[in-house]
Amino acid sequence: MQRPSKTNAHLFGVGLDNADGHKRITRSERFAIVGGSEETHGRMTETVMKTFETLDRRGKTLENVEKSELSDIIKESTPV
C-alpha cells in the first residue's frame, strides 16, 4: 500500500525590472521573492504577506485553498 504524498505548496515571485544590479531576495517558510527593483520587490513582498494574513484569518493554507479564491485574495492584497 502506497502512502499518499505530502503536498508542500510555496509561492514564488520573480521581479524582472531591476536596473541597479542589486540582488534582492526575501524568503520565508511559505514564500520566496527574488529580483525586481526596490519598489517592485517591496510591493511583491507586501502582497504575499497580506495574502498569507488573509489565508490565516480564513483558516486556509496554500495546500487547501481553491485556485480561484487564492487568485482573488492576491488581487485584493496587491497595493495600488
Sequence and secondary structure as in RCSB ss.txt:
>XXXX:A:sequence
MQRPSKTNAHLFGVGLDNADGHKRITRSERFAIVGGSEETHGRMTETVMKTFETLDRRGKTLENVEKSELSDIIK
ESTPV
>XXXX:A:secstr
          EEEEE    S    EEE SSEEEEES HHHHHHHHHHHHHHHHHHHHHT  TTTS HHHHHHHHH
HHS  
